[in-house]
């Protein structure tokens, strides 16, 4: 049985130069970059001082421009390389013209120098991801048997399991004997009434009786509450006043009686 080998996992990387640089070329490029930065740093420092930047932070203008040049060269992006070198050259020209008195620190020049740092921050961050391609590893294909491709990988089992025994059937029980006719009776739909006890007086009747018990005087809330409580009825202050109002509405003359 011969198995076909699956291809080895490959990685996807960035393009590689067809002609690698020699050691001499690398040395010349590095020397040119370092020498150019060293020569232009003094002019950029002086330019920062001429446009009003503090002497303490003036050297940082040279650092900002040089960082942009190095980042553009490393990324190999032609547009940024040209822009970085143009910024470096413009700074040199402006510094020399200012030092010789041919031009002065105009508004346009001050604004341009002030915008150098923000532009460099933007471009350096953009160049940080140039040329970095994520590595993707392909999943290897499974090995396939090419010599016996027509042969199934399994054989059906020819041994059948024993036949299942039919379940036992229980005998049918004899028919049930019919029940005799049930005796029906009429049931009254009216609810049964329990034995009637002595009827309790209503709250209005209890309060009305207080007028007579007090000798023709108008009962107060305290008297009404005690009477209702004695009969097991609600006896809050609002309930007492409401019952007294109903009684006096039926008999207005009671409201004119003196209060207790």
N, C-alpha and C positions, 0 to 999 in steps of 0.2 A: 504494500500500500504506500503510495507516494503522496505526500502532502505538499500543497503549494504554499510557499513561504509568503507571509504577509509582509508588505513593505514596511521598512523601518520608519519610526515616527520622524517627521520632518519639522523643522522650525522655520517660521517666516521671519526674516530679519530685514533690516534696512539694506539699501544698495551698498556694495563695497566697491572701492575704486579698482578699475581694471589695471592701473599702473600705480602701485604703491610708491609713496615718496621715499626717496633714499635718505640716508642719515644726513648727507650734506644739504639736501634741499630743506629738510626739517630745521637744521641748524641755521640756515640762511633766513628762513621765514621767521624763526623765533628772534634772531638778532635784529632783523629789520623792525619787527613789532616793538621790541623792548627799546631800541634806540629812538624810534619815532615817538614813543610815549614819553621818554625822558626829555627829548628836545622840546616837545610841545607843552609839557607840564608847566614850565615857567611862564609861558605866554598866557596860558589859561588862568593861572593863579593871578597874574597881573591884571588880566581882563576883569576878573571878579572884583578886585579892589577898585578898579576904575569906575565901575558902575554902581558902587556904593555898598557892596557886600562886606561884612565885617572881616577884619584881618584874621580873626580866629577861625572862621569857617571858609575863608576864600580858597584854601588849598583843596577843599572838597569838590570844587567845580572841576578841577583837573581829574580827580578820581572818578567823578560821574561820567565825564566824556570818555575817559580811557576804558572804563568798564564796558561801556556800550560798544566801543571798537573791538575789544577782546571777545565779547559775546557774539557780535556779528560775524567775526572771522571764524570762530569755533563752529557756529551754526552753518556757515557757508552759504548764507542767503544773500544773493547779490544785491537786492534792494536795500537791505539793512546795512550791508558793508559800504555801499555808496553813500547812504545817509550819514553813517557814523563818520566816515572820512570827510564828508562835506562839513559836518558839524565841527570836527577837529580843525580843518583848514580855515573855516570862517572865523573860529575863535582866535586863531593865530593872526589872521589879517586884521581883525578888529583890534587886537591887543597892540600890534605894531603901529597901526594908524593912530591909536590913542596916545601911545608913548611918544610919537614924533610930533603930535599936535596937529595932524592933518584933519582929524575929525574930533568932535566932542561927544560926551555921553548923552546922546539924544534919547527921546522917549522910546523910539522904536528899538534902539540897541538895548536899553535897559529891559524892555519887555521881552525881547528875544532871549537874553541871557537868563532872565527869571524863569522862562518856560523850559530851559534845557533839562533841569532835574525831573519834572513830571513826565516829559516825553521819554527820557531815558528809562525811567522806572517802568513805563508802559511797554516799551519795546523789549527790554531785557526779560520781563516776565513772559512776553509772547515768544521770545526766542528760546526760552528754557525748555519748551516741549517740542521743538523742531527736530525731526529726524528720529524721534523715539517711537518705534512701532511696537505694540505689544506682541509678545511671543505667543503663538497659538500652536499647540501640540495636537496633531491629528490622532484620532483614535485608530489603532491598528485594526485591519480587517481580520476577521476570524479565518482560520485555516479550513480549507474545503478539500475533501477527498475527491480527486478528479479521476482516479482509476476505477472506482466502483460507484460512480455517481448514480447509476441506474438501480443499484441494489438498495432496497430499503434498509434503514438503519436498525429496524427491529423486525422480529418475526411474530406473527400472531400466535397466540396460545391456542392449540387445537384441543386441549383437554377441557371439556365442558364440565362445569360443576354438576353434581348430582341433582336430579329433578327434585323439586320441592314437593313434599307430601301435602295433599289437600287437607285443609283444616277439618277437624271433626265437626259434624253438623249435629246440633242438639235436637232432640225430638220436640215436635211442636206440642205445646200444652193444649189440653182440651178446651173447648170454648167455655167461656165463663157463663155461669148461670145467670140469667137476667134477674135483676132486682125487682121486687114488687113495686107497684105504683106507689109513689110517695104521696102522702096526705098533705094537701095544701091548706093553708089557712090565711084569711085576710088579716093583714096587719094595718092598723090605723096609721096614717101619715102624720097625724097631729102629735106634737110632743107631749109626753106625759107631764102632768102637773104634779108637783110635790105638795105635801101638806102645807096649807097656808098658815103662816104664823101671824102674829100681831104686826100690823103695818107700822113702819117707823115714820115718824113725822118728818116732813121735808124741812130743809134749812130755812125756808121762808116762814113756815109755821112756827119753828122754834124761835126765830127772831121776833115774830109778831107777838108771841106770847110774853116776851120780855117786857113789852110796853105795859101790859096788865100787871105782871109780877112786880114791876118797879113802881107801881102806884101812879100810873099816868105820866111817867117821865121817859124821856128819850134815852135808850140804852147807849152806852159808849162802846168803843171797840173791845175793851177788856171784857165787859159783860157778854158781848156776842161771842168772843173767842172761847170763853169758858163754857158757854152753853153748847156751842158746836162741838167742842172737844169732848164734852160729856157724852154726846151721842155718837162719837166716832166719825165725825164729818170733818172735811178740810176747814182749817181755822186760821188761815193767814190773814194779815191785816187787810190786804186787798180784797180777799173773799168776804170778810166781815163788812167792809164798807159797801161792796157791791150788793150784798143781800139786803142790807139796810136801805139802800137806795131803791131797790125793787119794791120793798114793802111800803116805803113812803110814797112811791109813785102810784101804787094802788090806792093808798089812803093818804092824801096830801095833808090832812089835818094832824097826822102824827109828827110831821116835820116841825110843826110849830110848838110842840111840847118842850118844856125845859129839859136840858141835858142833865145827866147824872154826874 
